[in-house]
Amino acid sequence: MKKFMKTAVVVAMTLVLALGIAFATTGCGSNGAFKAAMEPTFPPFDTTDEESGELSGFDYELINAIAEDQNFEVEWENMEFDGLVPAIQAGNIDIVASGLSITDERKEQVDFSDEYYISGLVVAVAASNKDVKSVDDLGKDDIVGVQIGTTGAQKANALRKSGQIKHVKTYNGLDVAFKDLETGTIDAVINDKPVTESYVAKADGKLKAVGDALDSDPFGIAVKKGNTELLDMINAGLANLKENGKYKELCDKYEIEGVK
């Protein structure tokens, strides 16, 4: 009887210990990890590896480096761009790292980290287009492609509201938008400069960016409003990466100009 009681006590203590470990490792999210999401048609920030098909890019590596620095794990999800902020608000994900511009409207919906990149919008057209040399040359007959929920979409819709253009075509992914630009289905794309330059470089001379950069905005990492614990870790990790040279290493790798 005593032997049975001792065995029962040992089993009970083992279960308590196991449960304690389980709760400790899941305290920062499911399976001990925070859920991060991106929309991967936004190179060089958010893309997929051509060989493995896995998520990759500057944002992907930056968040993973921050997680390593701050001793937490990350589980990644692929989502459509306009679903990222609602997913944060609903608590379905913890982090958005997807070339997300810090705007006043978004600051009412999520909390942002310190800025990690300053971007500007540019116009892309077919290389054979001799008429459009800047955003001012876009006219009422031009069809302008944008990605849904982006600052590029906001700019194009502002041009439509002002009467300068009539047609804005919205896409879930920029890859399709730039493919339509190559084939002549649309006349222009408005999007962030480094992303546009990446697509132009892959177009084998079929596309070009024109004019000066427009409406510069900083990029930030988003978390749910009020999640100061996670935000503090992200900011601390970002600061450490800037100090130890890892941030510059990533900027050099992806050929972007970082912020101090």
KARARA-V780909 format. One record per pair of residues at least 4 apart in sequence whose C-alpha atoms are under 6 Angstrom apart, sorted by sequence separation. I is the first residue (numbers start at 0). J is the second residue. If there is no record, write none. Layout:
# KARARA-V780909
i j
I J
I J
This chain:
# KARARA-V780909
i j
25 29
27 31
28 32
41 45
42 46
48 52
55 59
57 61
66 70
106 110
159 163
180 184
227 231
231 235
232 236
240 244
250 254
25 30
27 32
28 33
41 46
47 52
48 53
66 71
86 91
87 92
131 136
158 163
159 164
179 184
180 185
240 245
241 246
250 255
25 31
39 45
40 46
47 53
66 72
86 92
87 93
158 164
159 165
179 185
240 246
24 31
39 46
47 54
48 55
145 152
199 206
46 54
47 55
199 207
46 55
46 56
45 56
44 56
43 56
44 57
44 58
147 169
144 167
146 169
147 170
139 163
142 166
143 167
144 168
145 169
146 170
147 171
138 163
139 164
142 167
143 168
144 169
146 171
138 164
139 165
146 173
58 96
151 189
34 73
35 74
36 75
38 77
151 190
32 72
33 73
34 74
35 75
36 76
37 77
38 78
32 73
34 75
36 77
37 78
38 79
38 80
142 185
143 186
145 188
142 186
143 187
144 188
145 189
141 186
143 188
34 92
35 93
34 93
35 94
36 95
37 96
33 93
35 95
37 97
124 187
123 187
123 188
122 188
81 148
122 189
121 189
121 190
120 190
120 191
121 192
119 191
120 192
119 192
133 209
132 209
133 210
132 210
126 205
125 205
126 206
125 206
126 207
124 206
124 207
123 207
123 208
122 208
122 209
121 212
120 212
119 212
120 213
119 213
119 214
119 215
118 215
118 216
117 216
118 217
117 217
116 217
116 218
114 217
115 218
114 218
114 219
112 219
111 219
112 220
111 220
111 221
110 221
110 222
109 222
109 223
110 224
109 224
100 216
101 217
100 217
101 218
100 218
101 219
99 218
98 218
99 219
112 234
96 220
95 220
95 221
94 221
94 222
93 222
40 172
40 173
40 174
88 223
87 223
116 257
116 258
115 258
42 194
41 194
69 236
68 236
65 236
